[in-house]
């Protein structure tokens, strides 16, 4: 994050915002700057990537599904935009520690313990480490003793749109993002690669909520895509992983995507349309759901 802060200081903050009496290395100035930059960056990534995905990737036919809520997109946007500023507060504390030099981030490839191969290995280890951590954090958030407190709001969106990706309770959002911030305090990582991975994380998080169920056949059993994650929203206690299915398989929580077996949301929509049960873009009859998903979700969540 210090790279972003340096650029902001050089082009905007020092010449136009802060008085000369506020040194760039001052703690208070850095905390204020990080708070502004973190909120601005989170909003730009979420809204920018979300809008692109919503209009270019997301299949709007899914909005006809009986479990797609009234005004859901607006509700997702509102929830996310009110949660992101709160998530940023503890996040800035970690960014501040990083800027003050407490992390293992480095500037040049020469500083990498393994040179260029080290960059590739650190990218792979970042994905494996964060996937493992998020699996267990996510599964912990489903524990009945705390589920209603933090994670239940995210499961309002049974058929999510791309904007559901960041529509978390602030505690939920911070906990699931924590592994990304912890990694560079434990393992060496190039600063530019860290920023690139952070952008990738946001793209991936949006993509698994966009209803695009096209997964290359050879990767279906290994990659946790939108088809897998949609089943998590529908059936509640399956497919907790972020990128891979490894930990779901080890933890006994893997479910092969319904959408890839002809039993997914699109299949239900086509069935209801054929039966003439969709009116004004939504199901006429209450209780029409994707298989027994609603009954199972209601039972699990109450």
SETORNU-906712 format. One record per residue (C-alpha): residue number from 1; x, y, z. Coordinates in Angstrom, 1 decimal, decimal comma. Layout:
BEGIN
PT|NUM|X|Y|Z
...
END
This chain:
BEGIN
PT|1|0,0|0,0|0,0
PT|2|3,0|2,3|0,4
PT|3|3,3|2,4|-3,4
PT|4|-0,2|3,8|-3,7
PT|5|0,4|6,2|-0,9
PT|6|3,7|7,5|-2,4
PT|7|1,9|8,1|-5,8
PT|8|-0,9|9,9|-4,0
PT|9|1,5|12,0|-2,0
PT|10|3,6|13,0|-5,0
PT|11|0,7|13,9|-7,4
PT|12|-2,1|15,0|-5,1
PT|13|-1,7|15,1|-1,4
PT|14|1,5|17,0|-0,9
PT|15|0,9|19,7|-3,5
PT|16|-2,8|20,2|-3,1
PT|17|-4,2|18,8|0,2
PT|18|-1,8|18,8|3,2
PT|19|0,0|21,9|4,5
PT|20|3,8|21,8|4,3
PT|21|4,0|21,5|8,0
PT|22|2,5|18,0|7,8
PT|23|5,4|15,7|6,8
PT|24|4,7|12,8|4,5
PT|25|6,0|10,3|7,0
PT|26|3,8|11,6|9,9
PT|27|1,7|8,9|11,4
PT|28|-1,6|10,9|11,6
PT|29|-1,2|12,0|8,0
PT|30|-0,6|8,5|6,8
PT|31|-3,6|7,1|8,7
PT|32|-5,9|9,8|7,3
PT|33|-4,5|9,3|3,8
PT|34|-4,8|5,5|4,0
PT|35|-8,4|5,8|5,2
PT|36|-9,3|7,9|2,2
PT|37|-7,4|5,9|-0,3
PT|38|-8,7|2,6|1,0
PT|39|-12,3|3,7|0,9
PT|40|-11,9|5,3|-2,5
PT|41|-10,1|2,2|-3,9
PT|42|-12,7|-0,2|-2,5
PT|43|-15,5|1,8|-4,0
PT|44|-13,8|2,1|-7,4
PT|45|-13,0|-1,6|-7,5
PT|46|-16,4|-2,8|-6,3
PT|47|-18,5|-0,4|-8,5
PT|48|-16,3|-0,4|-11,5
PT|49|-15,7|-4,1|-11,8
PT|50|-19,3|-4,8|-10,6
PT|51|-20,8|-2,6|-13,3
PT|52|-18,6|-4,1|-16,0
PT|53|-19,6|-7,6|-14,9
PT|54|-23,3|-6,7|-14,5
PT|55|-23,7|-5,4|-18,0
PT|56|-21,2|-7,7|-19,9
PT|57|-21,3|-11,0|-18,1
PT|58|-24,2|-11,4|-15,7
PT|59|-27,2|-13,2|-17,3
PT|60|-30,2|-10,9|-16,5
PT|61|-32,5|-13,9|-17,0
PT|62|-31,5|-14,9|-13,5
PT|63|-33,5|-11,9|-12,2
PT|64|-36,7|-13,9|-13,2
PT|65|-35,8|-16,6|-10,6
PT|66|-38,4|-16,8|-7,8
PT|67|-35,6|-16,4|-5,2
PT|68|-34,2|-13,2|-6,8
PT|69|-35,5|-10,6|-4,4
PT|70|-37,5|-7,5|-5,3
PT|71|-35,1|-4,6|-5,8
PT|72|-32,2|-6,9|-5,0
PT|73|-29,5|-5,2|-7,0
PT|74|-30,3|-1,8|-5,2
PT|75|-30,3|-3,6|-1,9
PT|76|-27,0|-5,3|-2,6
PT|77|-25,4|-2,0|-3,6
PT|78|-26,7|-0,2|-0,5
PT|79|-25,6|-2,9|1,8
PT|80|-22,1|-3,1|0,3
PT|81|-21,6|0,7|0,2
PT|82|-22,5|1,1|3,8
PT|83|-20,3|-1,8|4,9
PT|84|-17,2|-1,0|3,0
PT|85|-16,3|2,2|5,1
PT|86|-16,6|0,1|8,3
PT|87|-14,5|-2,7|6,9
PT|88|-11,8|-0,1|6,0
PT|89|-11,2|0,9|9,6
PT|90|-9,4|-2,3|10,8
PT|91|-8,0|-2,8|7,2
PT|92|-6,3|0,6|7,5
PT|93|-4,6|-0,5|10,7
PT|94|-3,0|-3,4|8,8
PT|95|-2,1|-1,1|5,9
PT|96|-0,5|1,3|8,3
PT|97|1,6|-1,4|9,8
PT|98|2,6|-2,4|6,3
PT|99|3,5|1,2|5,4
PT|100|5,6|1,5|8,5
PT|101|7,7|-1,4|7,4
PT|102|6,5|-4,3|9,5
PT|103|5,5|-6,5|6,6
PT|104|7,8|-8,7|4,4
PT|105|6,9|-6,8|1,2
PT|106|9,8|-5,9|-1,0
PT|107|10,4|-3,5|-3,9
PT|108|12,6|-5,2|-6,4
PT|109|13,1|-8,7|-7,7
PT|110|16,6|-8,7|-6,4
PT|111|15,2|-8,7|-2,9
PT|112|13,2|-11,9|-3,6
PT|113|14,8|-14,9|-1,8
PT|114|14,4|-16,9|-5,0
PT|115|14,6|-14,2|-7,7
PT|116|12,0|-14,4|-10,5
PT|117|10,9|-17,9|-9,7
PT|118|10,2|-16,6|-6,2
PT|119|7,6|-14,2|-7,7
PT|120|5,7|-17,1|-9,3
PT|121|6,0|-19,3|-6,2
PT|122|4,7|-16,4|-4,0
PT|123|1,7|-15,9|-6,3
PT|124|0,8|-19,6|-6,0
PT|125|1,4|-19,7|-2,3
PT|126|-0,7|-16,6|-1,8
PT|127|-3,6|-18,3|-3,6
PT|128|-3,2|-21,5|-1,7
PT|129|-2,8|-19,8|1,7
PT|130|-5,7|-17,5|1,3
PT|131|-8,0|-20,2|-0,1
PT|132|-7,2|-22,4|3,0
PT|133|-7,8|-19,6|5,5
PT|134|-11,0|-18,3|3,8
PT|135|-12,4|-21,8|3,7
PT|136|-12,1|-22,2|7,5
PT|137|-13,1|-18,7|8,3
PT|138|-16,1|-19,0|6,0
PT|139|-17,1|-22,3|7,5
PT|140|-16,7|-20,9|11,0
PT|141|-19,0|-18,0|10,1
PT|142|-21,6|-20,7|9,3
PT|143|-21,5|-22,0|12,9
PT|144|-25,0|-21,7|14,4
PT|145|-23,7|-19,7|17,3
PT|146|-22,5|-16,8|15,2
PT|147|-24,2|-17,2|11,8
PT|148|-27,1|-14,9|12,5
PT|149|-24,8|-12,2|13,9
PT|150|-22,5|-11,8|10,9
PT|151|-22,9|-14,0|7,9
PT|152|-26,6|-14,3|7,5
PT|153|-27,0|-10,9|5,7
PT|154|-24,9|-12,2|2,8
PT|155|-27,2|-15,2|2,4
PT|156|-30,2|-13,0|1,7
PT|157|-29,0|-13,2|-1,9
PT|158|-29,9|-16,8|-2,8
PT|159|-29,4|-15,9|-6,5
PT|160|-26,7|-13,3|-6,3
PT|161|-25,8|-10,7|-8,8
PT|162|-22,2|-9,3|-9,1
PT|163|-23,1|-6,6|-6,6
PT|164|-23,7|-9,3|-3,9
PT|165|-20,0|-9,9|-4,0
PT|166|-19,2|-7,3|-1,3
PT|167|-22,6|-7,1|0,3
PT|168|-21,4|-8,4|3,7
PT|169|-21,8|-7,5|7,3
PT|170|-18,7|-5,5|8,1
PT|171|-17,3|-8,1|10,5
PT|172|-17,9|-10,8|8,0
PT|173|-16,3|-8,8|5,2
PT|174|-13,2|-8,0|7,2
PT|175|-12,7|-11,6|8,5
PT|176|-12,9|-13,1|5,0
PT|177|-10,5|-10,4|3,7
PT|178|-8,1|-10,9|6,6
PT|179|-6,0|-13,6|5,0
PT|180|-5,1|-11,3|2,1
PT|181|-3,7|-8,8|4,5
PT|182|-2,0|-11,3|6,8
PT|183|0,0|-13,0|4,0
PT|184|2,6|-10,3|3,5
PT|185|3,4|-10,2|7,2
PT|186|4,2|-13,9|7,1
PT|187|5,8|-14,4|3,7
PT|188|7,9|-12,3|1,3
PT|189|5,9|-10,8|-1,5
PT|190|6,7|-8,2|-4,2
PT|191|4,8|-5,0|-3,7
PT|192|3,5|-4,7|-7,3
PT|193|2,5|-8,4|-7,3
PT|194|0,6|-7,7|-4,0
PT|195|-1,4|-5,0|-5,7
PT|196|-2,0|-7,1|-8,7
PT|197|-3,2|-10,0|-6,5
PT|198|-5,5|-7,6|-4,6
PT|199|-7,2|-6,5|-7,8
PT|200|-7,4|-10,2|-8,9
PT|201|-9,1|-11,1|-5,6
PT|202|-11,8|-8,5|-6,2
PT|203|-12,3|-9,7|-9,8
PT|204|-12,6|-13,3|-8,6
PT|205|-15,0|-12,4|-5,7
PT|206|-17,3|-10,6|-8,2
PT|207|-17,0|-13,4|-10,7
PT|208|-18,2|-16,2|-8,4
PT|209|-21,3|-14,1|-7,8
PT|210|-22,2|-13,4|-11,4
PT|211|-24,2|-16,4|-12,4
PT|212|-21,8|-17,3|-15,3
PT|213|-21,7|-21,1|-14,9
PT|214|-19,4|-21,8|-17,8
PT|215|-16,5|-23,7|-16,3
PT|216|-14,0|-25,6|-18,5
PT|217|-14,8|-29,3|-18,1
PT|218|-11,3|-30,2|-17,1
PT|219|-11,3|-27,7|-14,2
PT|220|-14,8|-28,3|-12,9
PT|221|-13,6|-30,6|-10,1
PT|222|-10,7|-28,3|-9,1
PT|223|-11,9|-24,7|-9,5
PT|224|-14,5|-23,1|-7,3
PT|225|-16,5|-21,0|-9,9
PT|226|-19,8|-19,3|-10,0
PT|227|-21,7|-22,5|-10,4
PT|228|-20,1|-23,9|-7,2
PT|229|-20,7|-20,7|-5,2
PT|230|-24,3|-20,3|-6,4
PT|231|-25,0|-23,7|-4,8
PT|232|-23,4|-22,4|-1,6
PT|233|-26,0|-19,6|-1,6
PT|234|-28,8|-22,0|-2,4
PT|235|-27,9|-25,0|-0,3
PT|236|-26,1|-23,2|2,5
PT|237|-23,6|-25,7|3,8
PT|238|-21,6|-26,6|0,7
PT|239|-18,7|-25,1|-1,3
PT|240|-17,2|-22,7|1,2
PT|241|-13,9|-22,4|-0,8
PT|242|-12,8|-19,2|-2,6
PT|243|-10,7|-20,4|-5,6
PT|244|-10,4|-24,1|-5,3
PT|245|-12,4|-27,1|-4,3
PT|246|-9,6|-28,8|-2,4
PT|247|-10,6|-27,8|1,1
PT|248|-14,3|-28,5|0,5
PT|249|-13,3|-32,0|-0,6
PT|250|-11,0|-32,5|2,4
PT|251|-13,7|-31,1|4,7
PT|252|-16,6|-33,1|3,3
PT|253|-18,5|-30,0|2,1
PT|254|-18,0|-30,3|-1,7
PT|255|-21,1|-30,4|-3,9
PT|256|-21,0|-30,8|-7,6
PT|257|-22,7|-27,7|-9,1
PT|258|-26,4|-28,2|-9,8
PT|259|-26,2|-25,9|-12,8
PT|260|-23,8|-28,4|-14,4
PT|261|-26,2|-31,3|-13,9
PT|262|-29,3|-29,6|-15,5
PT|263|-30,8|-28,7|-12,1
PT|264|-29,6|-25,1|-11,7
PT|265|-31,3|-21,7|-11,6
PT|266|-31,6|-21,4|-15,4
PT|267|-33,2|-24,8|-15,6
PT|268|-35,8|-23,9|-13,0
PT|269|-36,6|-20,6|-14,9
PT|270|-37,0|-22,5|-18,1
PT|271|-39,3|-25,1|-16,4
PT|272|-41,4|-22,3|-14,9
PT|273|-41,7|-20,5|-18,2
PT|274|-42,7|-23,7|-20,0
PT|275|-45,4|-24,2|-17,3
PT|276|-46,6|-20,6|-17,6
PT|277|-45,7|-19,9|-14,0
PT|278|-43,6|-16,8|-14,6
PT|279|-45,5|-13,5|-14,7
PT|280|-44,0|-10,1|-15,0
PT|281|-40,5|-11,7|-14,9
PT|282|-41,2|-13,5|-11,6
PT|283|-42,8|-16,7|-10,4
PT|284|-46,6|-16,5|-10,0
PT|285|-46,8|-19,2|-7,4
PT|286|-45,1|-18,7|-4,1
PT|287|-42,9|-21,5|-2,9
PT|288|-41,5|-22,4|-6,4
PT|289|-37,8|-22,9|-5,7
PT|290|-34,7|-24,6|-7,1
PT|291|-35,3|-28,2|-6,0
PT|292|-35,6|-28,3|-2,2
PT|293|-33,2|-25,4|-1,7
PT|294|-35,7|-23,1|0,1
PT|295|-36,8|-25,7|2,5
PT|296|-33,2|-26,6|3,4
PT|297|-32,0|-23,0|3,6
PT|298|-34,9|-22,1|5,9
PT|299|-34,3|-25,1|8,1
PT|300|-30,5|-24,4|8,3
PT|301|-30,8|-20,6|8,9
PT|302|-33,5|-20,5|11,5
END
